[in-house]
Amino acid sequence: METLRVLGHSLSPEQVWNVSQNTCRVSLDHSAREKMTHSRQFILNKMQQGDIIYGVNTGFGAFSSVRISAEQITQLQINLIRSHAVGVGQPFSRQEVRAIMLLRAATLANGHSGVRPEVVEKILEFLNHDIVPYVPSQGSVGASGDLAPLAHIALALMGEGDALSKDGQRIPIAPLLTAANVAPLKLEAKEGLSLINGCQVMTAVGLLQLRKGQNLVRSADIIGALSLEALRGSRKAFDPLISAVRPHPGEIQTASNLRLLLGETSEIGQSHLHCDRVQDAYSLRCIPTVHGTVRSALEYLEKVLVTEANSATDNPLVFPEANKILSCGNFHGMPVALALDFACMALTTLGSISEQRLAKLINPAMSYGLPAFLIPEGGLNSGHMMTHVTAASLVSENKVLSHPACVDSIPTSADKEDHVSMGTIAACKLARVTSNVTQILANELLSAAQAIDLLRPLRTSPALEAAHQLVRKHVPFAQHDRPFGRDCEILKHLIESEELAQTVQMVIPLP
């Protein structure tokens, strides 16, 4: 198994994904260890000189003016973690927690927190043994760091609290550590605080959803092209001359993808070259604009998340070369929160235009000869009537979830921490929206494939025939009604697993 060396400044989304899926091991790079050791010695020297350092020999938040004696410094860190582990609600998944742990290790490896290298090495030891703390998903306001969820991870590192078993059960952490011969972490000065200051929860969840979102945009191009063929739509709206005079990069890329997907040999395309329709509905004609905008929004999200994943987000931060220990606000999640909310809105839009294409497929007034609800013997059979209703329901749910979390601040910690980002709420909303959009696209795919069959013996392009064949490998054509919900679940998995995109990419090179 490949080993990722943690440096603190070079994590990529692909590396975070691989660690989240437990497909590589992790270790602390020697250069990062040296930097951490130097930073730690700087903190110890300042403590010996009697300097007042927030979170080292003072209380926290509104207690920052309370001095802590040298004899109580270790207990201060232990108390902090125990008191802050107050998360509630459903737990983050094992993959999400693994990603969070990697990002927390990376920010500490940056060398600006003043903690021992042993702290990072303990996190990485947990990852290599696949020991995953139980981390409730609710309780963070996204400033002063993701305090509550990160405290649950720190509690587990201390040998307290709970773990999440491989089958999703909450179990005590201590027996797992004993069985794996992993010693608990003994916190020293500043280390409890450094384990919970930062935006690693929202960033980790965001990075995993980024990967899924990028796959959704590729899949939406494929499914949208299949629907366009089924509805016998025009290719003229994807002419490169159009994008050239409105050169948004996402729009240019999407139009190019559609030209590749639709190809030049489609029998369906040839069959209506001289029809009397002048232009299609927006949900077909504007695919480059809408899908392209979503693509660009995800590019912005990636830029923000990669920056955040490779940043120092502790408070205070340690700069030995400048002889400074600086209190700051690098733990505030607003950069990430705003980008996550933006991505929620973008993906909601992707689901919305998909639902409208599905609505056209089942409506004989818009589908140009296809049977109502895509089923023979309509009336006796209801066909894809509820397939669309379910998609419509998810679109409306996404509209509610797209209300931005980051605009809602609330004062905490006796008004000391008076402006917060709610970024982790934004991340959890994004995960829900992503799942919903995947299902909406799956429902569209089911109907588009059914419609293509109803146009036989005409065939579409090689790329879209490959997509259709994949669907038919798992879900048969519907001559009569059956429980279509199961079909939709199967196709959702084909999209989530990236099998749909990979199948098409074997025929044409989609970026």
N, C-alpha and C positions, 0 to 999 in steps of 0.2 A: 504494500500500500504506500502511495506517495506521501511524503511529509511536507507540510507547509511550515516554513520558518517565519515566525511572527517578528516583524521588525517595528511595527507601530506606525508605519507611514506608507505602506504600499499594498494594502488589501484591495482586491478587485471584487466586483459582484460575483464573478464565477467562483472565486476562492471561498467567499462566504457561503455560497450555495453548496459547494462540495463539503465543507465542514458541517453545515446543517444536515446534510444527508448522510453523514458519517462515512464518507468515501475517501477520506484522507486523515492522516495523523497530523499532529501539531507539535511544534517545539519552539522555544524562545531562542531567537538568533543571538549569537555571541555579542554582536555590536550593540544590540538592544540591552542585553544584560549589563554590559559595561556602562552604558549611559544611565541605567537605572541605579547601579551601584554608586556612581558619582553623585547622582541627585540625592540618594538616600543619605550619603555621608554629609552632604550639605545641610540637610534637615537636622541631622543629629548634632552637628556643630552649632547650629543656631539654637537648638534646645539647650545645649550645654552653656551657651552664652547668656541664657535667661531671656531670650527674645519671646515676645508674645506672638503666637502663631495660631490663627483661627483653626479650630478643629483638631489641634494638636494638644494645646494646653488651655483651650477655652471650650465653653459649651457650644451648642449648635443653634443656628437660626436666631430666634429671639433670645436665646441664652448665650449669645456670642460674647457678652461682657462678663460672664462668669468665669473666673480663673479656676483651673483644675491643677491640683498638686501633682508633683512628679510621681507619687506613689499611686495615683488614681488614673494615670494616662491610659494604661492598658484596659482597665475596666471601663473607661469612657467609650472606647471603641466597641467593646462587646455590648455595652448597654445601647449604644446607637443602633446596632444591627438588630438586636432583639426588639427594641421599641418601634423601629421603622418597618418591620415585617408585618404589615397590616393590610396586605392585598386581599381582595375578595373576588368572588366570581369564578367563572370557568378558567381552567389553567391554559396558559400558552401551550402549544404543541411541543413535542420533543424537538422537532426541527427548529422551531422558533427559539426555544431556550438555548439550544446549541449555538445558534447564530448570535444570540445576545452575549453568551459567555465569550465567544471569540472576539467580538467587538470590545467587550470590557477588557479583555486581556490585551488587545492591541492598543487601546488608549493608554493603559498603564505602561506598556512597553515603550511608549513614546518618550518616557523619561522625564516628564514634567510634573509627576505626582509625588515623587519623593518616597515611594514605597519600595520595599525589598523585592528583588527579582523572584524570591520564593513565592510571592503572592501570585504573580502571573503563572509561574510554573505549576502552582496548585490548580489553578483554573484549567490549564492545559492537561494536567494529569487527569482531572475529572473527565475532560473531553475524550482523551485517549482510552479511558476505561468505560466510556459511554454511560457515565453516571450523570443523570439529568435531574436537576432540582425541580421541585414542584413550584411553579410560579403563577399565582393568580393574575388574571389579565386586567383587573380593575383596581384603581387606587392611585394611579399616577396623574398629576396635573401637568407634567411635562416641563417643570422647571425646578431648580435645585437638583436637577437630574430626575431620572425615573426612579425616585427614591424607594417606593414600596416594593415594586417587583424586583429591583436590583438587591434590595435587602433580603429577599427570600433566597436569592442565589448566594449571597454572602453568608446567610445563616446555614445553608447546606455546606458551604466550604468549611465552616466552623464545626461541622459534625452534628448540627442541630437541624430541626425542621424536617422537611419531607422531600421525597424524590418522586418523579413520575416514571412509573414502570413502563415497559415496552408495550403493554396492552392498555396503557392510559390510566392506570390506577394510582391513587395516592398512597404511598407507603413510606415508613420511616427511613431516613437517610442512613442512620448509624449502622444498621446491619449490612447495608450495601458496602459501606466503607470497610467494615471488618472483613467481609468476604473477599473484597478486592485488594486487601492489604494496603489501603490508602489512609494515611494519617490525616486527621482534621488540621485545618490551618489555625495557628495560634496568632491572633492579631497583635500587632504592635502599634506604636504611635502613628496616627493619621491613616492607618490602613483600612479601618472600617469606613471612614468617610470617603476615601478614595475608591472604594468598591461600589459606592452608590451614587456618586456625583457624575451625571452625564446622561446623554440621550440614547444610550445603546439599545434600549428596548424598542422605542419607536423606529430607530434607524434599522435595526435588524429585521423587524417585521416588515418595514418598508422595502428593504432590499429583496426579501423573498417574494413580496408581492410585485416588485418591479420585474423580476424574471417572469412571473406568471402574466403580468400585463403585457410585456413585450411579445410573449407567445400568443396572447389573445389578439393583438393587432395583426400579426401574421395570419393567424387563423381566420380573423374577420375578413381579411382580403380574399382568402380562398373561398370562404362561405359566401361572401358578398358576390364574388364572381360567379359562383355556382347559381345563386339566386337570379342574377342578371341573365344568365343563359336560360334558366327555366322560364323567366318572364319575357324572354326574347327581346332583351333590351339592346340599346345602341352602344357601340364601342366608341362613337365619335367624341364623347365627353372626355375620353382619356388620351386624346391626341396630344403629343408633347408640345405642340404649339400653344396649347391652352395654359399649361403649367409654366411655360417660359415667360408669359406676360404677368404671372402672379407667382413668383418663384419662392414660395415657402418650401423649405426642404422636405418636410413631411409629405406635402401634397405631391411634389415631384416624384418622390419615392413610391408613393402609393399608386399613382397613375402608371408608373413603370411596372410595378408589380401586376397590376390588372392587365396590362398589355401582354405580359409574359404568360399570365394564367389563362387568358382567353385565347391566345395564339392566333394563328391565321388559317387553321385547317378545320375549324369547328363546322360540322354539318348543320348544327342548330343555327349558328351565326349566318351561314350562307343561305339558310332557308327563308330569312326575312330581310334580305338586303334591300329589297325594293318595296317594303311595306309602306303604308301611308302615315305611320306615326311619326310625328316631328321630333318629340323629345320625351324622355322618361320622367317618372316621378323623382323627386329630390333624393329619395333614399337609394336610388340607383345612380342617377346622374352626378350626385355630389359625394360619392364615396371617396374620391381623392381628397376633397376638402376636409371631410369629417374624419375619416380614418387618419389622414395625414396630420391633422391637428392633434389627435390623440397620440400619434407617434412622436410628435415634437414635444408634447407635454411630458411624456415618459423620458425623453432625452434630458429634459430639464431636471426631472426627479432624480435620474441617475447621477447627474453632475452634483447635485446637492448631497445625495446619500454617500457617494464616494468621498467627497470632501469631508463629510461628518465622520465617516468610518475611519478616517486617517488623521483625526484631529485629537488634540489634548483638551479634555472637557472637564477637568477637575477644578476644584476651588478649595484652597488657594493653589495656584500653579507655581512651580519651582523653576527658577532660571539661575543655576549656579554660575554660569559664565558672567552674568550681569549682577551677581550678588544680590538677587532679589527673590522674595517670596510675595506674590501678588494675589490679593483677593480680587475676584473677577466674576463675570457672568457667563463664562463659556459653557456652563451647564444648561443654559436656557434653550429650550427646544424650538424656538420660533422659526429658524431657517428650515428645519425639517418639517415642522407642523404645517407651514404654509404650502410647502411642496406636496405633502401628502394629501392635503385638502384639494389642491389643484388636480392631483392624479385621480381622486375620487370623482370629481366633476368630469374629467376627461373620459374615464372608463364608463361612467354613467351614460355619457353621450354615445359611446360605442355601442352599448346595449340598446339605447333608444333607437338608433338608426337600424339596428338589426331587427328589432321588433317590428318596425315599419315595413321592412322587406318581407318579413313573415306574413304580415297582414295583407300584403299584395298577393302573395302566393295562394292564399286560401280564398280570396275574394274573386269570384268569376267576372266581376265588373272591371277588374284590374289585371287579371291573369291571362287574358286573351286566349280563351278557349279551354283552359284547364278546368276540370270539374270543381264545383264548390267544395271547399275544405279538402281538396285533393283526394277524394275517395270515390270509387265507382259506387253506383246505387246510393247516391246521397239521399238522406231522409231515413232510409232503413239504417244506413251507417252515418255516423256524425263526423268521421274522419279526424282531421287535425284542428277541429274547433277549439278544444281545450288546450291543445299545444300552444295555440296563440294566446289564449286567456292567461295561462300560467306565465308566459313571457311578459305579457302586459302587466301582470301583478308584480313581477320582479323589477320591471322598469320603474314602476311607481314607488316601490320600496327603495330603490336606489336614489330616487329624487329626494326622498326624506334623508337618507344617509349622506347625501351630498351637501347638506347644510354644513358650512365650515366650522370645525371645532375650534380653530385657532383664534376666532374673533371673540370667543367667550372666555374672558379671564375672571378669576375670583381670588381675592386675597386669602393667603394662608399664613400659618406660623405667626399668629398674633400681629398680622399686618406687616411683618418684616418682609415676607415674600409676597409682594402685593401685585405682581403681574406675571402670569403664567401662560404656557402655550397650549395646553391640552393636546400635545402632539401624539401621545400614546392613544388617546381616544381617536384621533384622526387615523392612526395606523390600523387600529382594530376595525374602524369603519371601512377603510380601504380593503382589508381582507374580506369583509362581507360583500362589498361591492364587486370585487374581483370574482368571487364565487358565483354571485348572481349573474354577472355578465357571461361567465362561462356557460351557465345553464341556458341563458337566452340564446347564445350562439348555437348551442347544441340543438335547441328546439328549431331554430332556423335551418340548421343543417339537415335535420330529419325531414322537414318539409321540402327543402330544395332538392334533396335526393329523390323524394317521392315524385316531385314534379318532373325531374329529368327522366324518370322511368316512364312517366305518362306521355313523354314526347318521343319515345322510341318508335321506329328504329333509328331516328336521328341521334347522332352522337356529338358530344362536345369536344373540347380540346384534350390532348393527351394528359395534361396536368390535372384538369378537372375530372377526367375519367378515372384517374388514379384515386382522387379523393372520393369519388362516387363508389368505386370498387371497394375501398376501405370501409365505407359505411355499410355496404351490402355484405361484407364479410362478417359483420357483427349484428346487423339489423336487416331483416328481409323487407321487401316491398309489401305494403299493406293492401291486400285485395278487399279485406273486411276489417271492421273494428277489432281492436285488441287493446290491452292496457298499454297505451303509448308512453306512460310515465317511465316504465322500465327502459324503453328505447331511448328516451331522453337522457336517462342516467348513464347508459352505456356510451352514448355519444359525448356526454360531458367528460367522461373519463378519457376518451380518445383525444379530446382537445387538451385536457389538463396534463396528460402524460406526454404531450408534444408529438404524439404519433401521427396526428393529422398533418401537422406542418412538416414533419420529417418525411412522410410518405410523398408529399408533393415536391419537396426539395430534392428528392431522388430523380425527379423528372426535369425540373427547372430550378435555377439557383435563386431562391428568394432570400434577401438579406434579413 
